[in-house]
Amino acid sequence: MKHILLTGTAGFIGSNFVPYFLKKYPDYTLINLDLLTYAGNLENLSECVGNPRYKFIQGDICNRELVEFIFREYDIRGVIHFAAESHVDNSIKNPGVFVETNVNGTYTLIDVAYKHWLTKPSLYKKGYETCRFHHISTDEVYGTLSLDPSDLFTEKTPYAPNSPYSASKASSDMIVRAYHETYGIDTVITNCSNNYGPKQHDEKLIPTIIRNALAGRPIPIYGDGKNIRDWLYVLDHCKGIDSVYHTGKTGETYNIGGRNERTNLQIVDSICTILDAKVPMEKSYKTLITFVEDRAGHDRRYAIDATKLERELGWRADETFDTGIVKTIEWYLKKYQK
């Protein structure tokens, strides 16, 4: 039985990943280390409770003593690192928390992994040769794009983060890269586009649109609503992580994107149209759309070129935005209409 340490998987993406990974790999035992900050919720993992191959530990990835104990106690043979402070608005208000978790936490994890798996740079201990550290990152490290549809983020796009959040994630990416180049630890990095789907925190755009619409409250849209994001259904992202963790080339970065560019206005229009059909009210939900002051340093456009992942590892997104958003809305209708 192989023990893999997962971090931060009581959050949105991780809580979709754990059930998927447990089911697919019966020879893995998953250790979930999560501090359960505002974005972590153990209810997201209720289907895993009682599974003998799943263990939850509440704790901080910055706590080196705890991380070292987990590596020793469970003889960890792989790490998939989801844990991060990730809300841009919160990073603007309190950037120090993002530096502590995203930078120092990542350093602690990979340094402990290096010392548990290797005897010295580039020399793995016997039996630990297949241990890998997979770091989950974001497309926001690349900065912003022009409005030209052919302008896409690739793995060779220079980093140009524009918020404290994206700067902290860029820093963590560089730490992982440095540990591969300097110490020879087997690492992979994935940078994903905007995720959506079940279990996302209420504060995010799509849950906010659905929740406010159902409650008849104003639906807030930053600025002119024309900021563009590439949307990736969360289970497609999980499958991409799986593919890179198992078959990605050591030291490489892979971009995971859904090829589903939408403006925020298009997102809210699509959701309101579906809600008008599924849960009609006297007036269209679109009448609730309200424009609010734009976010400081709000990047205009992100879009991922996932060609490398598709070509080298054979990954393909199963969901288009039109199919994925219907599944997402149906999940939130069950949540918000209880």
VEXSE-418601 format. One record per residue (C-alpha): x, y, z; residue in one letter. Coordinates in Angstrom, 2 decimals, padded with zeros to 5 digits, always signed. Each point is the difference from the previous one (the first is absolute). Last residue first. Layout:
BEGIN
<node east="X" north="Y" up="Z" r="a"/>
...
# end
This chain:
BEGIN
<node east="-032.57" north="+022.74" up="+000.97" r="k"/>
<node east="-000.18" north="+002.29" up="-003.04" r="q"/>
<node east="+003.56" north="+001.26" up="+000.19" r="y"/>
<node east="+001.78" north="-003.36" up="-000.05" r="k"/>
<node east="-002.27" north="-001.86" up="-002.43" r="k"/>
<node east="-000.01" north="+003.02" up="-002.33" r="l"/>
<node east="+003.76" north="+000.11" up="+000.37" r="y"/>
<node east="+000.44" north="-003.48" up="-001.46" r="w"/>
<node east="-002.41" north="+000.68" up="-002.89" r="e"/>
<node east="+001.86" north="+003.24" up="-000.76" r="i"/>
<node east="+003.33" north="-001.83" up="-000.26" r="t"/>
<node east="-001.33" north="-002.75" up="-002.24" r="k"/>
<node east="-001.50" north="+002.66" up="-002.31" r="v"/>
<node east="+003.26" north="+001.96" up="+000.09" r="i"/>
<node east="+002.00" north="-003.04" up="-001.07" r="g"/>
<node east="-002.01" north="-000.72" up="-003.13" r="t"/>
<node east="+000.11" north="+003.54" up="-001.43" r="d"/>
<node east="+003.56" north="+000.56" up="+001.21" r="f"/>
<node east="+001.14" north="-003.04" up="-001.94" r="t"/>
<node east="+000.71" north="-003.06" up="+002.07" r="e"/>
<node east="+002.25" north="-002.99" up="-000.72" r="d"/>
<node east="+003.25" north="+001.99" up="-000.01" r="a"/>
<node east="+002.66" north="-001.98" up="-001.81" r="r"/>
<node east="+003.22" north="-001.57" up="+001.30" r="w"/>
<node east="+002.19" north="-002.01" up="-002.38" r="g"/>
<node east="+003.23" north="+000.42" up="+001.97" r="l"/>
<node east="+002.32" north="+001.64" up="-002.54" r="e"/>
<node east="-002.47" north="+001.59" up="-002.43" r="r"/>
<node east="-002.80" north="+000.98" up="+002.37" r="e"/>
<node east="+002.29" north="+001.13" up="+002.80" r="l"/>
<node east="+002.18" north="+002.00" up="-002.41" r="k"/>
<node east="-003.02" north="+001.44" up="-001.84" r="t"/>
<node east="-001.61" north="+001.41" up="+003.16" r="a"/>
<node east="+000.23" north="+003.63" up="-001.16" r="d"/>
<node east="-001.59" north="+001.90" up="+002.86" r="i"/>
<node east="-001.92" north="+003.28" up="-000.13" r="a"/>
<node east="-000.03" north="+002.87" up="+002.47" r="y"/>
<node east="-001.37" north="+003.47" up="-000.76" r="r"/>
<node east="-000.39" north="+003.43" up="+001.58" r="r"/>
<node east="+001.96" north="-000.40" up="+003.22" r="d"/>
<node east="-001.60" north="+001.95" up="+002.87" r="h"/>
<node east="+002.72" north="+002.06" up="+001.71" r="g"/>
<node east="-002.48" north="+001.40" up="+002.54" r="a"/>
<node east="-003.43" north="-001.63" up="-000.37" r="r"/>
<node east="-002.58" north="+001.99" up="-001.94" r="d"/>
<node east="-002.74" north="+002.00" up="+001.71" r="e"/>
<node east="-003.37" north="-001.72" up="-000.35" r="v"/>
<node east="-002.34" north="-000.78" up="-002.92" r="f"/>
<node east="-003.35" north="-001.51" up="+000.92" r="t"/>
<node east="-001.77" north="-002.90" up="-001.73" r="i"/>
<node east="-003.36" north="-000.60" up="+001.73" r="l"/>
<node east="-002.05" north="+000.63" up="-003.16" r="t"/>
<node east="+001.76" north="-003.01" up="-001.53" r="k"/>
<node east="-001.96" north="-002.23" up="+002.36" r="y"/>
<node east="-002.92" north="+000.51" up="-002.37" r="s"/>
<node east="-003.18" north="+001.33" up="+001.57" r="k"/>
<node east="-002.88" north="-001.85" up="+001.65" r="e"/>
<node east="+002.21" north="-002.94" up="+000.99" r="m"/>
<node east="+001.04" north="-003.08" up="-001.94" r="p"/>
<node east="+001.99" north="-002.79" up="+001.68" r="v"/>
<node east="+001.26" north="-002.27" up="-002.80" r="k"/>
<node east="-000.56" north="+002.18" up="-003.08" r="a"/>
<node east="+000.88" north="+003.38" up="+001.52" r="d"/>
<node east="+002.81" north="-001.78" up="+001.88" r="l"/>
<node east="+001.54" north="-001.12" up="-003.31" r="i"/>
<node east="-000.19" north="+003.51" up="-001.46" r="t"/>
<node east="+001.35" north="+001.51" up="+003.23" r="c"/>
<node east="+003.00" north="-002.33" up="-000.08" r="i"/>
<node east="+000.79" north="+000.76" up="-003.64" r="s"/>
<node east="-000.34" north="+003.78" up="+000.51" r="d"/>
<node east="+002.18" north="-000.09" up="+003.11" r="v"/>
<node east="+002.77" north="-001.83" up="-001.84" r="i"/>
<node east="-000.28" north="+002.14" up="-003.13" r="q"/>
<node east="+000.32" north="+003.14" up="+002.13" r="l"/>
<node east="+003.05" north="-001.45" up="+001.74" r="n"/>
<node east="+001.56" north="-000.41" up="-003.43" r="t"/>
<node east="+000.40" north="-003.55" up="-001.24" r="r"/>
<node east="+002.88" north="-002.10" up="-001.32" r="e"/>
<node east="-000.59" north="-003.75" up="+000.01" r="n"/>
<node east="+003.18" north="-001.69" up="-001.22" r="r"/>
<node east="-000.11" north="-002.02" up="+003.24" r="g"/>
<node east="+003.51" north="+000.57" up="+001.25" r="g"/>
<node east="+002.74" north="-002.03" up="+001.67" r="i"/>
<node east="+003.55" north="+001.30" up="-000.52" r="n"/>
<node east="+002.81" north="-002.48" up="+000.59" r="y"/>
<node east="+003.36" north="+000.76" up="+001.63" r="t"/>
<node east="+002.93" north="-002.39" up="-000.24" r="e"/>
<node east="+002.66" north="-001.02" up="+002.52" r="g"/>
<node east="-000.82" north="-003.69" up="-000.38" r="t"/>
<node east="-002.03" north="-000.88" up="-003.08" r="k"/>
<node east="-003.71" north="-000.49" up="+000.65" r="g"/>
<node east="-001.33" north="-003.56" up="+000.16" r="t"/>
<node east="-001.45" north="-000.63" up="+003.46" r="h"/>
<node east="-000.29" north="+003.48" up="+001.52" r="y"/>
<node east="-000.69" north="+001.58" up="-003.39" r="v"/>
<node east="-002.91" north="-002.32" up="-000.82" r="s"/>
<node east="-001.54" north="+000.20" up="+003.45" r="d"/>
<node east="+000.25" north="+003.79" up="-000.02" r="i"/>
<node east="-001.74" north="+000.06" up="-003.39" r="g"/>
<node east="-002.77" north="-002.27" up="+001.28" r="k"/>
<node east="-000.52" north="+002.34" up="+002.94" r="c"/>
<node east="-000.17" north="+002.99" up="-002.37" r="h"/>
<node east="-002.68" north="-001.75" up="-002.04" r="d"/>
<node east="-001.85" north="-000.59" up="+003.27" r="l"/>
<node east="+000.15" north="+003.73" up="+000.74" r="v"/>
<node east="-001.48" north="+001.21" up="-003.26" r="y"/>
<node east="+002.45" north="+002.47" up="-001.52" r="l"/>
<node east="-000.91" north="+003.59" up="-000.93" r="w"/>
<node east="+002.37" north="+002.27" up="-001.96" r="d"/>
<node east="-000.55" north="+003.52" up="+001.35" r="r"/>
<node east="-000.89" north="+003.32" up="-001.61" r="i"/>
<node east="-000.64" north="+003.32" up="+001.73" r="n"/>
<node east="-002.89" north="+001.72" up="-001.77" r="k"/>
<node east="-002.22" north="+000.50" up="+003.03" r="g"/>
<node east="+000.26" north="+003.80" up="-000.21" r="d"/>
<node east="+001.48" north="+000.36" up="+003.47" r="g"/>
<node east="-000.61" north="-003.00" up="+002.28" r="y"/>
<node east="-003.36" north="-001.77" up="-000.19" r="i"/>
<node east="-002.26" north="-000.22" up="+003.06" r="p"/>
<node east="-003.29" north="-001.95" up="-000.29" r="i"/>
<node east="-002.54" north="+002.00" up="+002.00" r="p"/>
<node east="-002.19" north="-002.14" up="+002.31" r="r"/>
<node east="-003.04" north="-002.07" up="-001.00" r="g"/>
<node east="+001.13" north="-002.88" up="+002.21" r="a"/>
<node east="+000.27" north="-002.39" up="-002.96" r="l"/>
<node east="+001.98" north="+002.59" up="-001.93" r="a"/>
<node east="+002.30" north="+000.71" up="+002.92" r="n"/>
<node east="+000.90" north="-003.67" up="+000.42" r="r"/>
<node east="+000.47" north="-000.70" up="-003.72" r="i"/>
<node east="+002.15" north="+003.06" up="-000.69" r="i"/>
<node east="+002.01" north="-000.47" up="+003.18" r="t"/>
<node east="+000.59" north="-003.69" up="-000.79" r="p"/>
<node east="+001.37" north="+001.04" up="-003.43" r="i"/>
<node east="+002.23" north="+002.84" up="+001.19" r="l"/>
<node east="+001.64" north="-001.44" up="+003.10" r="k"/>
<node east="-001.08" north="+000.91" up="+003.56" r="e"/>
<node east="-002.14" north="-003.13" up="+000.45" r="d"/>
<node east="+003.02" north="-002.31" up="-000.12" r="h"/>
<node east="-000.05" north="-002.54" up="-002.83" r="q"/>
<node east="-001.47" north="-003.39" up="+000.93" r="k"/>
<node east="-001.35" north="-000.88" up="-003.46" r="p"/>
<node east="+001.38" north="+001.59" up="-003.19" r="g"/>
<node east="+002.29" north="+002.79" up="-001.13" r="y"/>
<node east="+003.74" north="+000.34" up="-000.52" r="n"/>
<node east="+001.75" north="+003.03" up="-001.47" r="n"/>
<node east="+003.12" north="-001.05" up="-001.95" r="s"/>
<node east="+002.59" north="-002.44" up="+001.25" r="c"/>
<node east="+003.76" north="+000.02" up="+000.48" r="n"/>
<node east="+001.44" north="-003.46" up="+000.69" r="t"/>
<node east="+003.45" north="-000.57" up="+001.46" r="i"/>
<node east="+002.01" north="-003.22" up="+000.05" r="v"/>
<node east="+002.79" north="-000.99" up="+002.36" r="t"/>
<node east="+002.49" north="-002.86" up="+000.40" r="d"/>
<node east="+002.65" north="+001.29" up="+002.43" r="i"/>
<node east="+003.35" north="+000.68" up="-001.63" r="g"/>
<node east="+001.27" north="+002.30" up="+002.74" r="y"/>
<node east="+000.86" north="+003.16" up="-001.92" r="t"/>
<node east="-002.17" north="-000.20" up="-003.14" r="e"/>
<node east="-002.94" north="-001.79" up="+001.61" r="h"/>
<node east="+000.13" north="+002.01" up="+003.20" r="y"/>
<node east="+000.28" north="+003.20" up="-002.05" r="a"/>
<node east="-003.11" north="-000.82" up="-002.03" r="r"/>
<node east="-002.00" north="-000.58" up="+003.17" r="v"/>
<node east="+001.21" north="+003.31" up="+001.46" r="i"/>
<node east="-000.79" north="+001.76" up="-003.28" r="m"/>
<node east="-003.57" north="-001.28" up="+000.02" r="d"/>
<node east="-000.40" north="+001.23" up="+003.58" r="s"/>
<node east="+001.13" north="+003.47" up="-001.03" r="s"/>
<node east="-002.46" north="+000.08" up="-002.90" r="a"/>
<node east="-002.74" north="-001.02" up="+002.47" r="k"/>
<node east="+000.95" north="+002.86" up="+002.33" r="s"/>
<node east="+000.04" north="+002.46" up="-002.90" r="a"/>
<node east="-003.40" north="-001.27" up="-001.16" r="s"/>
<node east="-001.51" north="+000.68" up="+003.41" r="y"/>
<node east="+001.75" north="+003.35" up="+000.53" r="p"/>
<node east="-001.42" north="+001.07" up="-003.37" r="s"/>
<node east="+001.52" north="+000.73" up="-003.43" r="n"/>
<node east="+002.15" north="-003.05" up="-000.72" r="p"/>
<node east="+002.30" north="+000.26" up="-003.04" r="a"/>
<node east="+001.54" north="-003.43" up="-000.65" r="y"/>
<node east="+001.39" north="-000.44" up="-003.49" r="p"/>
<node east="-002.10" north="-002.21" up="-002.33" r="t"/>
<node east="+001.93" north="-003.21" up="-000.73" r="k"/>
<node east="-002.66" north="-002.37" up="+001.36" r="e"/>
<node east="-002.48" north="+001.69" up="-002.28" r="t"/>
<node east="-002.46" north="+002.81" up="+000.74" r="f"/>
<node east="-002.01" north="+000.96" up="-003.07" r="l"/>
<node east="-000.13" north="+002.92" up="-002.49" r="d"/>
<node east="-001.88" north="-001.34" up="-003.02" r="s"/>
<node east="-003.28" north="+001.45" up="+001.29" r="p"/>
<node east="+001.54" north="+003.54" up="-000.06" r="d"/>
<node east="-001.41" north="+001.75" up="+003.09" r="l"/>
<node east="+003.51" north="+000.38" up="+001.42" r="s"/>
<node east="+001.02" north="-002.24" up="+002.87" r="l"/>
<node east="+000.50" north="+000.51" up="+003.73" r="t"/>
<node east="+002.47" north="-001.24" up="+002.59" r="g"/>
<node east="+001.71" north="-003.36" up="-000.46" r="y"/>
<node east="-000.27" north="-000.97" up="+003.68" r="v"/>
<node east="-003.78" north="+000.25" up="-000.40" r="e"/>
<node east="-000.02" north="-003.29" up="-001.93" r="d"/>
<node east="-000.01" north="-001.83" up="+003.32" r="t"/>
<node east="+001.99" north="-002.53" up="+002.02" r="s"/>
<node east="-000.19" north="-003.58" up="+001.25" r="i"/>
<node east="+003.39" north="-001.42" up="+001.00" r="h"/>
<node east="+000.64" north="-003.71" up="-000.52" r="h"/>
<node east="+002.88" north="-001.48" up="+002.03" r="f"/>
<node east="+001.02" north="-003.49" up="-001.16" r="r"/>
<node east="+001.31" north="-003.17" up="+001.61" r="c"/>
<node east="+000.99" north="-002.64" up="-002.58" r="t"/>
<node east="+003.58" north="-000.50" up="+001.22" r="e"/>
<node east="-001.01" north="-000.46" up="+003.63" r="y"/>
<node east="+000.83" north="-003.71" up="+000.29" r="g"/>
<node east="+003.70" north="+000.65" up="+000.54" r="k"/>
<node east="+000.51" north="+003.61" up="+001.04" r="k"/>
<node east="+000.08" north="+002.47" up="-002.88" r="y"/>
<node east="+003.30" north="+001.59" up="-001.03" r="l"/>
<node east="-000.45" north="+003.21" up="-002.04" r="s"/>
<node east="+001.17" north="+002.25" up="+002.86" r="p"/>
<node east="+000.66" north="-002.00" up="+003.19" r="k"/>
<node east="-001.66" north="-002.86" up="+001.88" r="t"/>
<node east="-003.30" north="+000.49" up="-001.79" r="l"/>
<node east="-003.63" north="-000.83" up="+000.88" r="w"/>
<node east="-000.49" north="+001.36" up="+003.52" r="h"/>
<node east="+002.35" north="+002.97" up="-000.42" r="k"/>
<node east="-001.54" north="+001.03" up="-003.31" r="y"/>
<node east="-003.55" north="-000.45" up="+001.29" r="a"/>
<node east="+000.75" north="+002.15" up="+003.05" r="v"/>
<node east="+001.40" north="+002.72" up="-002.26" r="d"/>
<node east="-002.98" north="-000.31" up="-002.35" r="i"/>
<node east="-002.57" north="+000.44" up="+002.75" r="l"/>
<node east="+001.75" north="+002.79" up="+001.89" r="t"/>
<node east="+000.67" north="+002.01" up="-003.17" r="y"/>
<node east="-003.64" north="-000.31" up="-001.07" r="t"/>
<node east="-001.15" north="+001.26" up="+003.38" r="g"/>
<node east="+002.46" north="+002.89" up="-000.06" r="n"/>
<node east="-001.17" north="+001.22" up="-003.41" r="v"/>
<node east="-003.73" north="-000.69" up="-000.18" r="n"/>
<node east="-000.82" north="+000.04" up="+003.68" r="t"/>
<node east="+002.22" north="+002.82" up="+001.32" r="e"/>
<node east="-000.05" north="+002.11" up="-003.16" r="v"/>
<node east="-003.77" north="-000.24" up="-000.20" r="f"/>
<node east="-000.46" north="+000.93" up="+003.66" r="v"/>
<node east="+002.23" north="+003.04" up="-000.51" r="g"/>
<node east="-002.15" north="+001.31" up="-002.87" r="p"/>
<node east="-002.94" north="+001.03" up="+002.19" r="n"/>
<node east="-002.47" north="+002.30" up="-001.79" r="k"/>
<node east="+001.30" north="-000.55" up="-003.55" r="i"/>
<node east="+000.39" north="-003.72" up="+000.69" r="s"/>
<node east="-003.61" north="-000.14" up="+001.18" r="n"/>
<node east="-001.20" north="+001.44" up="-003.31" r="d"/>
<node east="+002.11" north="-002.53" up="-001.93" r="v"/>
<node east="-001.35" north="-003.06" up="+001.81" r="h"/>
<node east="+002.45" north="-002.90" up="-000.15" r="s"/>
<node east="+001.66" north="-000.80" up="+003.31" r="e"/>
<node east="+001.59" north="-003.26" up="-000.93" r="a"/>
<node east="-000.07" north="-003.73" up="+000.66" r="a"/>
<node east="-000.12" north="-002.12" up="-003.17" r="f"/>
<node east="+003.32" north="-001.84" up="+000.34" r="h"/>
<node east="+000.02" north="-003.54" up="-001.35" r="i"/>
<node east="+002.76" north="-001.78" up="+001.90" r="v"/>
<node east="+001.38" north="-003.52" up="-000.49" r="g"/>
<node east="+001.61" north="-002.85" up="+001.94" r="r"/>
<node east="-000.95" north="+001.02" up="+003.55" r="i"/>
<node east="+001.35" north="-002.40" up="+002.62" r="d"/>
<node east="-003.21" north="+000.34" up="+002.03" r="y"/>
<node east="+001.50" north="+000.87" up="+003.39" r="e"/>
<node east="+003.24" north="+001.42" up="-001.37" r="r"/>
<node east="-001.51" north="+002.29" up="-002.65" r="f"/>
<node east="-002.82" north="+001.01" up="+002.36" r="i"/>
<node east="+002.45" north="+000.79" up="+002.83" r="f"/>
<node east="+002.12" north="+002.16" up="-002.33" r="e"/>
<node east="-003.10" north="+001.96" up="-001.02" r="v"/>
<node east="-000.99" north="+000.50" up="+003.64" r="l"/>
<node east="+003.45" north="+001.23" up="+001.03" r="e"/>
<node east="+000.15" north="+002.25" up="-003.05" r="r"/>
<node east="-003.22" north="+001.81" up="+000.79" r="n"/>
<node east="-000.34" north="+002.14" up="-003.13" r="c"/>
<node east="-002.33" north="-002.60" up="-001.55" r="i"/>
<node east="-002.36" north="+000.75" up="+002.88" r="d"/>
<node east="-002.13" north="-002.67" up="+001.65" r="g"/>
<node east="-003.15" north="-002.07" up="+000.05" r="q"/>
<node east="+000.79" north="-003.58" up="-000.96" r="i"/>
<node east="-002.49" north="-001.97" up="-002.10" r="f"/>
<node east="+000.57" north="-003.65" up="-000.89" r="k"/>
<node east="-001.26" north="-001.89" up="-003.06" r="y"/>
<node east="+000.74" north="-003.62" up="-000.93" r="r"/>
<node east="-002.22" north="-001.43" up="+002.75" r="p"/>
<node east="-003.01" north="+001.87" up="-001.48" r="n"/>
<node east="-002.16" north="+000.97" up="+002.97" r="g"/>
<node east="-000.44" north="+003.59" up="-001.14" r="v"/>
<node east="+000.71" north="+000.31" up="-003.72" r="c"/>
<node east="-003.55" north="+000.92" up="-001.05" r="e"/>
<node east="+000.00" north="+002.84" up="+002.54" r="s"/>
<node east="+002.92" north="+001.68" up="-001.74" r="l"/>
<node east="-001.60" north="+003.38" up="-000.76" r="n"/>
<node east="-001.55" north="-000.14" up="+003.47" r="e"/>
<node east="+003.59" north="+000.37" up="+001.24" r="l"/>
<node east="-000.04" north="+003.65" up="-001.08" r="n"/>
<node east="+003.07" north="+002.00" up="-000.92" r="g"/>
<node east="-000.37" north="+003.50" up="-001.45" r="a"/>
<node east="-000.17" north="+001.81" up="+003.37" r="y"/>
<node east="+003.10" north="-001.78" up="+001.31" r="t"/>
<node east="-000.16" north="-003.74" up="+000.55" r="l"/>
<node east="+003.73" north="-000.50" up="+000.68" r="l"/>
<node east="+000.13" north="-002.93" up="-002.42" r="d"/>
<node east="+002.24" north="-003.07" up="-000.19" r="l"/>
<node east="-001.76" north="-002.84" up="-001.87" r="n"/>
<node east="+001.78" north="-003.36" up="+000.10" r="i"/>
<node east="-001.05" north="-002.20" up="-002.92" r="l"/>
<node east="+000.60" north="-003.76" up="-000.02" r="t"/>
<node east="+000.61" north="-001.26" up="-003.51" r="y"/>
<node east="-000.35" north="-003.60" up="-001.27" r="d"/>
<node east="-003.68" north="+000.47" up="-000.92" r="p"/>
<node east="+000.89" north="+002.70" up="-002.56" r="y"/>
<node east="-003.02" north="+001.19" up="-002.01" r="k"/>
<node east="-002.52" north="+000.21" up="+002.83" r="k"/>
<node east="+002.31" north="+001.76" up="+002.41" r="l"/>
<node east="+001.15" north="+002.43" up="-002.71" r="f"/>
<node east="-003.53" north="+001.10" up="-001.00" r="y"/>
<node east="-001.11" north="+000.28" up="+003.63" r="p"/>
<node east="+003.11" north="+002.13" up="+000.81" r="v"/>
<node east="-000.01" north="+002.24" up="-003.09" r="f"/>
<node east="-003.38" north="+001.68" up="+000.50" r="n"/>
<node east="+000.96" north="+000.94" up="+003.55" r="s"/>
<node east="+003.37" north="+001.20" up="-001.29" r="g"/>
<node east="-001.50" north="+002.41" up="-002.50" r="i"/>
<node east="-002.34" north="+001.76" up="+002.43" r="f"/>
<node east="+001.71" north="-000.16" up="+003.37" r="g"/>
<node east="+000.15" north="-002.90" up="+002.45" r="a"/>
<node east="+002.92" north="-001.16" up="-002.14" r="t"/>
<node east="+002.47" north="+002.50" up="+001.37" r="g"/>
<node east="+003.01" north="-002.29" up="-000.15" r="t"/>
<node east="+000.14" north="-003.55" up="-001.33" r="l"/>
<node east="+002.65" north="-002.37" up="+001.34" r="l"/>
<node east="+000.20" north="-003.33" up="-001.81" r="i"/>
<node east="+000.45" north="-003.35" up="+001.76" r="h"/>
<node east="+000.58" north="-003.00" up="-002.29" r="k"/>
<node east="-001.48" north="-003.35" up="+001.07" r="m"/>
# end
